[in-house]
Amino acid sequence: MKRLPKVVHLIDDTTAGGVMRVLDFLRTDSVMAQSADHVIRSVERGAIVGNLGSADVAVSHLAVSWRSLPSIIALRTLYVRTPLVHVEHSYTEAFVAHNVPSERRFKTLLKLAYSFFDRIVCVSNGQANWMVSNHLVHTDKLSTIQSCVDLTAFRALPLPSGPARVFGAIGRLDNQKGFDTLIKAFRQCPDTDIQLHIIGEGAQKSTLQALALGDNRIIFRGFHSDPVSALADVDVVLMPSRWEAYGLVAVEALAAGRRLICNDVDGLSDHAQHGGVMMNMENIEELSNLIAHEARAGNRSQKTSVVRTTKTLENRFRESWQFLLRKI
């Protein structure tokens, strides 16, 4: 029996979320298992890694920072003769705009960190365009693999019908997700029979609850371990993120046949080609008007997405990883 190549994935954040779900898909998918043995290794953030065992390819899903740079150098030393890949899950153009006081210093960090890898993987075209335009990595070293999970259960959800009544926002309650702007816009909507379901937990919970105080249409549903059930009662999914490398919730919403409205930023813009509606969601008045319009038009205006009807995104994800592992 032919030995499959062993691909070791290194992760320094194992909290429930999109990255872990994508890695679980890589590790457990029956099609991927035919071409490689994907193994996940958890490491302490910023720590110098020790012996992680043999690997034919090592893939970093680690957070890049000045603090973690010595551990990246150590990783290169550990796998000196092994192809080393880094998947960038975090940094984007809008991330820099909102979070980085010294853009020049930050880009110096990224260029230096990326230089220790044989391949850099972007998780969206929006992120890749930013990297190329800022000369963070040479195009010969760059691949784009849009994140994905098994969407079968989302496709099995019944389609919403009639007017849209439940609007959903799913994710960490964090400044990144822009839920504060969404609550302000929703409160301006005159419709009394619509609801905004905010699904998730996080440090901003009390702040967001204070913003929503007095509006009984806004419901905090907490964290759902099952993302399929989280979407089941939602008619329209809203993603007002201030920055987002890709946005796994978007493809899940499209697979579930839900209307999707995204802030036109970073990797969220990738979802326009599959039916996502893009707009500047930081404009509270325009966002409020759009929510009111969706409440009137609702799912009558929704077109069936290829994400709903085929396994195009899963197959593209599989093929992209298989091609990368053959090429490297």
Secondary structure, DSSP 4 states (H G I P E B T S, - for coil): -PPPPEEEEEES--SSSHHHHHHHHHHH-TTGGGT-EEEEEE--TTPPP------SEEEE-PPP-TTTHHHHHHHHHHTTTS-EEEEE-S--HHHHHHH-S-HHHHHHHHHHHHTT-SEEEESSHHHHHHHHHTTSS-GGGEEE-------HHHHTSPPP-SS--EEEEES-SSGGG-HHHHHHHHHT---SS-EEEEE---TTHHHHHHHHTT-TTEEEEE--S-HHHHHHT-SEEEE--S--SS-HHHHHHHHTT-EEEEESSGGGGGGGGGTPEEE-TT-HHHHHHHHHHHHHHGGGGPPPPHHHHS-HHHHHHHHHHHHHHHH-
